[in-house]
Amino acid sequence: MLGFIALVIGIVLLVFAWQGSNAPADQITEALTGTYTDRTMWFLIAGIASSLGGLFLLVFGNRTR
């Protein structure tokens, strides 16, 4: 259950990062500096980490020895 929740939160954060990267302010920042804003980068990093962690828990979390 925890893996599924982490995966969903990760996907939501990735959607926020994608929407943030299309914002006019972020487009200008990327055009001038070549990178996204800090907020977009944190959403992207947290989304990837949460998605991978949730996927890992879904695949390997229910194994008992």
Distance bins in CASP14 RR format, pairs under 12 A and 6 or more apart:
PFRMAT RR
TARGET T0000
AUTHOR 0000-0000-0000
RMODE 2
METHOD distances of the structure
MODEL  1
1 7 0 0 0 0 0 1 0 0 0 0 0
1 8 0 0 0 0 0 1 0 0 0 0 0
1 54 0 0 0 0 0 1 0 0 0 0 0
1 57 0 0 0 0 1 0 0 0 0 0 0
1 58 0 0 0 0 1 0 0 0 0 0 0
1 61 0 0 0 0 0 1 0 0 0 0 0
1 62 0 0 0 0 1 0 0 0 0 0 0
2 8 0 0 0 0 0 1 0 0 0 0 0
2 9 0 0 0 0 0 1 0 0 0 0 0
2 50 0 0 0 0 0 1 0 0 0 0 0
2 53 0 0 0 0 1 0 0 0 0 0 0
2 54 1 0 0 1 0 0 0 0 0 0 0
2 56 0 0 0 0 0 1 0 0 0 0 0
2 57 1 0 1 0 0 0 0 0 0 0 0
2 58 0 0 0 0 1 0 0 0 0 0 0
2 61 0 0 0 0 1 0 0 0 0 0 0
2 62 0 0 0 0 0 1 0 0 0 0 0
3 9 0 0 0 0 1 0 0 0 0 0 0
3 10 0 0 0 0 0 1 0 0 0 0 0
3 11 0 0 0 0 0 1 0 0 0 0 0
3 50 0 0 0 0 1 0 0 0 0 0 0
3 51 0 0 0 0 0 1 0 0 0 0 0
3 52 0 0 0 0 0 1 0 0 0 0 0
3 53 1 0 0 1 0 0 0 0 0 0 0
3 54 1 1 0 0 0 0 0 0 0 0 0
3 55 1 0 0 1 0 0 0 0 0 0 0
3 56 0 0 0 0 1 0 0 0 0 0 0
3 57 1 1 0 0 0 0 0 0 0 0 0
3 58 1 0 1 0 0 0 0 0 0 0 0
3 59 0 0 0 0 1 0 0 0 0 0 0
3 60 0 0 0 0 0 1 0 0 0 0 0
3 61 1 0 0 1 0 0 0 0 0 0 0
3 62 0 0 0 0 1 0 0 0 0 0 0
4 10 0 0 0 0 0 1 0 0 0 0 0
4 11 0 0 0 0 0 1 0 0 0 0 0
4 50 0 0 0 0 0 1 0 0 0 0 0
4 51 0 0 0 0 0 1 0 0 0 0 0
4 53 0 0 0 0 0 1 0 0 0 0 0
4 54 1 0 0 1 0 0 0 0 0 0 0
4 55 0 0 0 0 1 0 0 0 0 0 0
4 57 0 0 0 0 1 0 0 0 0 0 0
4 58 1 0 0 1 0 0 0 0 0 0 0
4 59 0 0 0 0 0 1 0 0 0 0 0
4 61 0 0 0 0 0 1 0 0 0 0 0
4 62 0 0 0 0 0 1 0 0 0 0 0
5 11 0 0 0 0 0 1 0 0 0 0 0
5 12 0 0 0 0 0 1 0 0 0 0 0
5 50 0 0 0 0 1 0 0 0 0 0 0
5 51 0 0 0 0 0 1 0 0 0 0 0
5 53 0 0 0 0 0 1 0 0 0 0 0
5 54 1 0 0 1 0 0 0 0 0 0 0
5 57 0 0 0 0 1 0 0 0 0 0 0
5 58 0 0 0 0 0 1 0 0 0 0 0
6 12 0 0 0 0 0 1 0 0 0 0 0
6 13 0 0 0 0 0 1 0 0 0 0 0
6 46 0 0 0 0 0 1 0 0 0 0 0
6 47 0 0 0 0 1 0 0 0 0 0 0
6 48 0 0 0 0 0 1 0 0 0 0 0
6 49 0 0 0 0 1 0 0 0 0 0 0
6 50 1 0 1 0 0 0 0 0 0 0 0
6 51 1 0 0 1 0 0 0 0 0 0 0
6 52 0 0 0 0 1 0 0 0 0 0 0
6 53 1 0 1 0 0 0 0 0 0 0 0
6 54 1 1 0 0 0 0 0 0 0 0 0
6 55 0 0 0 0 1 0 0 0 0 0 0
6 56 0 0 0 0 1 0 0 0 0 0 0
6 57 1 0 0 1 0 0 0 0 0 0 0
6 58 0 0 0 0 1 0 0 0 0 0 0
6 61 0 0 0 0 0 1 0 0 0 0 0
7 13 0 0 0 0 0 1 0 0 0 0 0
7 14 0 0 0 0 0 1 0 0 0 0 0
7 47 0 0 0 0 1 0 0 0 0 0 0
7 48 0 0 0 0 0 1 0 0 0 0 0
7 49 0 0 0 0 0 1 0 0 0 0 0
7 50 1 0 0 1 0 0 0 0 0 0 0
7 51 1 0 1 0 0 0 0 0 0 0 0
7 52 0 0 0 0 1 0 0 0 0 0 0
7 53 1 0 0 1 0 0 0 0 0 0 0
7 54 1 0 1 0 0 0 0 0 0 0 0
7 55 1 0 1 0 0 0 0 0 0 0 0
7 56 0 0 0 0 1 0 0 0 0 0 0
7 57 0 0 0 0 1 0 0 0 0 0 0
7 58 1 0 0 1 0 0 0 0 0 0 0
7 59 0 0 0 0 0 1 0 0 0 0 0
8 14 0 0 0 0 0 1 0 0 0 0 0
8 15 0 0 0 0 0 1 0 0 0 0 0
8 47 0 0 0 0 0 1 0 0 0 0 0
8 50 0 0 0 0 1 0 0 0 0 0 0
8 51 0 0 0 0 1 0 0 0 0 0 0
8 53 0 0 0 0 0 1 0 0 0 0 0
8 54 0 0 0 0 1 0 0 0 0 0 0
8 55 0 0 0 0 0 1 0 0 0 0 0
8 58 0 0 0 0 0 1 0 0 0 0 0
9 15 0 0 0 0 0 1 0 0 0 0 0
9 16 0 0 0 0 0 1 0 0 0 0 0
9 43 0 0 0 0 0 1 0 0 0 0 0
9 46 0 0 0 0 1 0 0 0 0 0 0
9 47 1 0 0 1 0 0 0 0 0 0 0
9 48 0 0 0 0 0 1 0 0 0 0 0
9 49 0 0 0 0 0 1 0 0 0 0 0
9 50 1 0 1 0 0 0 0 0 0 0 0
9 51 0 0 0 0 1 0 0 0 0 0 0
9 52 0 0 0 0 0 1 0 0 0 0 0
9 53 0 0 0 0 0 1 0 0 0 0 0
9 54 0 0 0 0 1 0 0 0 0 0 0
10 16 0 0 0 0 1 0 0 0 0 0 0
10 17 0 0 0 0 1 0 0 0 0 0 0
10 18 0 0 0 0 0 1 0 0 0 0 0
10 43 0 0 0 0 1 0 0 0 0 0 0
10 44 0 0 0 0 0 1 0 0 0 0 0
10 45 0 0 0 0 0 1 0 0 0 0 0
10 46 1 0 0 1 0 0 0 0 0 0 0
10 47 1 0 1 0 0 0 0 0 0 0 0
10 48 1 0 0 1 0 0 0 0 0 0 0
10 49 1 0 0 1 0 0 0 0 0 0 0
10 50 1 1 0 0 0 0 0 0 0 0 0
10 51 1 0 1 0 0 0 0 0 0 0 0
10 52 0 0 0 0 1 0 0 0 0 0 0
10 53 0 0 0 0 1 0 0 0 0 0 0
10 54 1 0 0 1 0 0 0 0 0 0 0
10 55 0 0 0 0 1 0 0 0 0 0 0
11 17 0 0 0 0 0 1 0 0 0 0 0
11 18 0 0 0 0 0 1 0 0 0 0 0
11 43 0 0 0 0 0 1 0 0 0 0 0
11 46 0 0 0 0 0 1 0 0 0 0 0
11 47 1 0 0 1 0 0 0 0 0 0 0
11 48 0 0 0 0 0 1 0 0 0 0 0
11 50 0 0 0 0 1 0 0 0 0 0 0
11 51 1 0 0 1 0 0 0 0 0 0 0
11 52 0 0 0 0 0 1 0 0 0 0 0
11 53 0 0 0 0 0 1 0 0 0 0 0
11 54 0 0 0 0 0 1 0 0 0 0 0
11 55 0 0 0 0 0 1 0 0 0 0 0
12 18 0 0 0 0 0 1 0 0 0 0 0
12 19 0 0 0 0 0 1 0 0 0 0 0
12 43 0 0 0 0 1 0 0 0 0 0 0
12 46 0 0 0 0 0 1 0 0 0 0 0
12 47 0 0 0 0 1 0 0 0 0 0 0
12 50 0 0 0 0 1 0 0 0 0 0 0
12 51 0 0 0 0 1 0 0 0 0 0 0
13 19 0 0 0 0 0 1 0 0 0 0 0
13 20 0 0 0 0 0 1 0 0 0 0 0
13 39 0 0 0 0 0 1 0 0 0 0 0
13 40 0 0 0 0 0 1 0 0 0 0 0
13 41 0 0 0 0 0 1 0 0 0 0 0
13 42 0 0 0 0 1 0 0 0 0 0 0
13 43 1 0 1 0 0 0 0 0 0 0 0
13 44 1 0 0 1 0 0 0 0 0 0 0
13 45 0 0 0 0 1 0 0 0 0 0 0
13 46 1 0 1 0 0 0 0 0 0 0 0
13 47 1 1 0 0 0 0 0 0 0 0 0
13 48 0 0 0 0 1 0 0 0 0 0 0
13 49 0 0 0 0 1 0 0 0 0 0 0
13 50 1 0 0 1 0 0 0 0 0 0 0
13 51 0 0 0 0 1 0 0 0 0 0 0
13 52 0 0 0 0 0 1 0 0 0 0 0
14 20 0 0 0 0 0 1 0 0 0 0 0
14 21 0 0 0 0 0 1 0 0 0 0 0
14 40 0 0 0 0 0 1 0 0 0 0 0
14 42 0 0 0 0 0 1 0 0 0 0 0
14 43 1 0 0 1 0 0 0 0 0 0 0
14 44 1 0 0 1 0 0 0 0 0 0 0
14 45 0 0 0 0 0 1 0 0 0 0 0
14 46 0 0 0 0 1 0 0 0 0 0 0
14 47 1 0 1 0 0 0 0 0 0 0 0
14 48 1 0 0 1 0 0 0 0 0 0 0
14 49 0 0 0 0 0 1 0 0 0 0 0
14 50 0 0 0 0 1 0 0 0 0 0 0
14 51 1 0 0 1 0 0 0 0 0 0 0
14 52 0 0 0 0 0 1 0 0 0 0 0
15 21 0 0 0 0 0 1 0 0 0 0 0
15 22 0 0 0 0 0 1 0 0 0 0 0
15 40 0 0 0 0 0 1 0 0 0 0 0
15 43 0 0 0 0 1 0 0 0 0 0 0
15 44 0 0 0 0 0 1 0 0 0 0 0
15 47 0 0 0 0 1 0 0 0 0 0 0
15 51 0 0 0 0 0 1 0 0 0 0 0
16 22 0 0 0 0 0 1 0 0 0 0 0
16 23 0 0 0 0 0 1 0 0 0 0 0
16 26 0 0 0 0 0 1 0 0 0 0 0
16 39 0 0 0 0 1 0 0 0 0 0 0
16 40 0 0 0 0 1 0 0 0 0 0 0
16 41 0 0 0 0 0 1 0 0 0 0 0
16 42 0 0 0 0 1 0 0 0 0 0 0
16 43 1 0 1 0 0 0 0 0 0 0 0
16 44 0 0 0 0 1 0 0 0 0 0 0
16 46 0 0 0 0 1 0 0 0 0 0 0
16 47 0 0 0 0 1 0 0 0 0 0 0
16 50 0 0 0 0 0 1 0 0 0 0 0
17 23 0 0 0 0 0 1 0 0 0 0 0
17 26 0 0 0 0 1 0 0 0 0 0 0
17 36 0 0 0 0 1 0 0 0 0 0 0
17 37 0 0 0 0 0 1 0 0 0 0 0
17 38 0 0 0 0 0 1 0 0 0 0 0
17 39 0 0 0 0 1 0 0 0 0 0 0
17 40 1 0 1 0 0 0 0 0 0 0 0
17 41 1 0 0 1 0 0 0 0 0 0 0
17 42 0 0 0 0 1 0 0 0 0 0 0
17 43 1 1 0 0 0 0 0 0 0 0 0
17 44 1 0 1 0 0 0 0 0 0 0 0
17 45 0 0 0 0 1 0 0 0 0 0 0
17 46 0 0 0 0 1 0 0 0 0 0 0
17 47 1 0 0 1 0 0 0 0 0 0 0
17 48 0 0 0 0 1 0 0 0 0 0 0
17 49 0 0 0 0 0 1 0 0 0 0 0
17 50 0 0 0 0 0 1 0 0 0 0 0
17 51 0 0 0 0 0 1 0 0 0 0 0
18 26 0 0 0 0 0 1 0 0 0 0 0
18 36 0 0 0 0 0 1 0 0 0 0 0
18 40 0 0 0 0 1 0 0 0 0 0 0
18 43 0 0 0 0 1 0 0 0 0 0 0
18 44 0 0 0 0 1 0 0 0 0 0 0
18 47 0 0 0 0 0 1 0 0 0 0 0
19 26 0 0 0 0 1 0 0 0 0 0 0
19 36 0 0 0 0 0 1 0 0 0 0 0
19 39 0 0 0 0 0 1 0 0 0 0 0
19 40 0 0 0 0 1 0 0 0 0 0 0
19 43 0 0 0 0 1 0 0 0 0 0 0
19 44 0 0 0 0 0 1 0 0 0 0 0
20 26 1 0 1 0 0 0 0 0 0 0 0
20 27 0 0 0 0 1 0 0 0 0 0 0
20 29 0 0 0 0 0 1 0 0 0 0 0
20 30 0 0 0 0 0 1 0 0 0 0 0
20 36 0 0 0 0 1 0 0 0 0 0 0
20 37 0 0 0 0 1 0 0 0 0 0 0
20 38 0 0 0 0 0 1 0 0 0 0 0
20 39 1 0 0 1 0 0 0 0 0 0 0
20 40 1 0 1 0 0 0 0 0 0 0 0
20 41 0 0 0 0 0 1 0 0 0 0 0
20 42 0 0 0 0 0 1 0 0 0 0 0
20 43 1 0 0 1 0 0 0 0 0 0 0
20 44 0 0 0 0 1 0 0 0 0 0 0
21 27 1 0 0 1 0 0 0 0 0 0 0
21 28 0 0 0 0 0 1 0 0 0 0 0
21 29 0 0 0 0 1 0 0 0 0 0 0
21 30 1 0 0 1 0 0 0 0 0 0 0
21 34 0 0 0 0 0 1 0 0 0 0 0
21 35 0 0 0 0 0 1 0 0 0 0 0
21 36 1 0 1 0 0 0 0 0 0 0 0
21 37 0 0 0 0 1 0 0 0 0 0 0
21 39 0 0 0 0 0 1 0 0 0 0 0
21 40 1 0 1 0 0 0 0 0 0 0 0
21 41 0 0 0 0 1 0 0 0 0 0 0
21 43 0 0 0 0 1 0 0 0 0 0 0
21 44 0 0 0 0 1 0 0 0 0 0 0
22 28 0 0 0 0 0 1 0 0 0 0 0
22 30 0 0 0 0 0 1 0 0 0 0 0
22 36 0 0 0 0 0 1 0 0 0 0 0
22 40 0 0 0 0 1 0 0 0 0 0 0
23 29 0 0 0 0 1 0 0 0 0 0 0
23 30 0 0 0 0 0 1 0 0 0 0 0
23 36 0 0 0 0 1 0 0 0 0 0 0
23 37 0 0 0 0 1 0 0 0 0 0 0
23 39 0 0 0 0 1 0 0 0 0 0 0
23 40 0 0 0 0 1 0 0 0 0 0 0
23 43 0 0 0 0 0 1 0 0 0 0 0
24 30 0 0 0 0 0 1 0 0 0 0 0
24 31 0 0 0 0 0 1 0 0 0 0 0
24 37 0 0 0 0 0 1 0 0 0 0 0
25 31 0 0 0 0 0 1 0 0 0 0 0
25 32 0 0 0 0 0 1 0 0 0 0 0
25 36 0 0 0 0 0 1 0 0 0 0 0
25 37 1 0 0 1 0 0 0 0 0 0 0
25 38 0 0 0 0 0 1 0 0 0 0 0
25 39 0 0 0 0 1 0 0 0 0 0 0
25 40 0 0 0 0 1 0 0 0 0 0 0
26 32 0 0 0 0 0 1 0 0 0 0 0
26 33 0 0 0 0 0 1 0 0 0 0 0
26 34 0 0 0 0 0 1 0 0 0 0 0
26 35 0 0 0 0 1 0 0 0 0 0 0
26 36 1 0 1 0 0 0 0 0 0 0 0
26 37 1 0 1 0 0 0 0 0 0 0 0
26 38 0 0 0 0 0 1 0 0 0 0 0
26 39 0 0 0 0 1 0 0 0 0 0 0
26 40 1 0 1 0 0 0 0 0 0 0 0
26 41 0 0 0 0 0 1 0 0 0 0 0
26 43 0 0 0 0 0 1 0 0 0 0 0
26 44 0 0 0 0 0 1 0 0 0 0 0
27 33 0 0 0 0 0 1 0 0 0 0 0
27 34 0 0 0 0 0 1 0 0 0 0 0
27 36 0 0 0 0 1 0 0 0 0 0 0
27 37 0 0 0 0 0 1 0 0 0 0 0
27 40 0 0 0 0 0 1 0 0 0 0 0
28 34 0 0 0 0 0 1 0 0 0 0 0
28 36 0 0 0 0 0 1 0 0 0 0 0
28 37 0 0 0 0 1 0 0 0 0 0 0
29 35 1 0 0 1 0 0 0 0 0 0 0
29 36 1 0 0 1 0 0 0 0 0 0 0
29 37 1 0 1 0 0 0 0 0 0 0 0
29 38 0 0 0 0 1 0 0 0 0 0 0
29 39 0 0 0 0 0 1 0 0 0 0 0
29 40 0 0 0 0 1 0 0 0 0 0 0
29 41 0 0 0 0 0 1 0 0 0 0 0
30 36 1 0 1 0 0 0 0 0 0 0 0
30 37 0 0 0 0 1 0 0 0 0 0 0
30 40 0 0 0 0 1 0 0 0 0 0 0
30 41 0 0 0 0 0 1 0 0 0 0 0
33 41 0 0 0 0 0 1 0 0 0 0 0
34 41 0 0 0 0 0 1 0 0 0 0 0
35 41 1 0 0 1 0 0 0 0 0 0 0
35 44 0 0 0 0 0 1 0 0 0 0 0
36 42 0 0 0 0 1 0 0 0 0 0 0
36 43 0 0 0 0 1 0 0 0 0 0 0
36 44 1 0 0 1 0 0 0 0 0 0 0
36 45 0 0 0 0 0 1 0 0 0 0 0
37 43 0 0 0 0 1 0 0 0 0 0 0
37 44 0 0 0 0 0 1 0 0 0 0 0
38 44 0 0 0 0 0 1 0 0 0 0 0
38 45 0 0 0 0 0 1 0 0 0 0 0
39 45 0 0 0 0 0 1 0 0 0 0 0
39 46 0 0 0 0 0 1 0 0 0 0 0
40 46 0 0 0 0 0 1 0 0 0 0 0
40 47 0 0 0 0 0 1 0 0 0 0 0
41 47 0 0 0 0 0 1 0 0 0 0 0
41 48 0 0 0 0 0 1 0 0 0 0 0
42 48 0 0 0 0 0 1 0 0 0 0 0
42 49 0 0 0 0 0 1 0 0 0 0 0
42 50 0 0 0 0 0 1 0 0 0 0 0
43 49 0 0 0 0 0 1 0 0 0 0 0
43 50 0 0 0 0 0 1 0 0 0 0 0
43 51 0 0 0 0 0 1 0 0 0 0 0
44 50 0 0 0 0 0 1 0 0 0 0 0
44 51 0 0 0 0 0 1 0 0 0 0 0
45 51 0 0 0 0 0 1 0 0 0 0 0
45 52 0 0 0 0 0 1 0 0 0 0 0
46 52 0 0 0 0 0 1 0 0 0 0 0
46 53 0 0 0 0 0 1 0 0 0 0 0
47 53 0 0 0 0 1 0 0 0 0 0 0
47 54 0 0 0 0 0 1 0 0 0 0 0
47 55 0 0 0 0 0 1 0 0 0 0 0
48 54 0 0 0 0 0 1 0 0 0 0 0
48 55 0 0 0 0 0 1 0 0 0 0 0
49 55 0 0 0 0 0 1 0 0 0 0 0
49 56 0 0 0 0 0 1 0 0 0 0 0
50 56 0 0 0 0 0 1 0 0 0 0 0
50 57 0 0 0 0 0 1 0 0 0 0 0
51 57 0 0 0 0 0 1 0 0 0 0 0
51 58 0 0 0 0 0 1 0 0 0 0 0
52 58 0 0 0 0 0 1 0 0 0 0 0
52 59 0 0 0 0 0 1 0 0 0 0 0
52 60 0 0 0 0 0 1 0 0 0 0 0
53 59 0 0 0 0 1 0 0 0 0 0 0
53 60 0 0 0 0 1 0 0 0 0 0 0
53 61 0 0 0 0 0 1 0 0 0 0 0
54 60 0 0 0 0 0 1 0 0 0 0 0
54 61 0 0 0 0 1 0 0 0 0 0 0
55 61 0 0 0 0 0 1 0 0 0 0 0
56 62 0 0 0 0 0 1 0 0 0 0 0
56 63 0 0 0 0 0 1 0 0 0 0 0
57 63 0 0 0 0 0 1 0 0 0 0 0
END
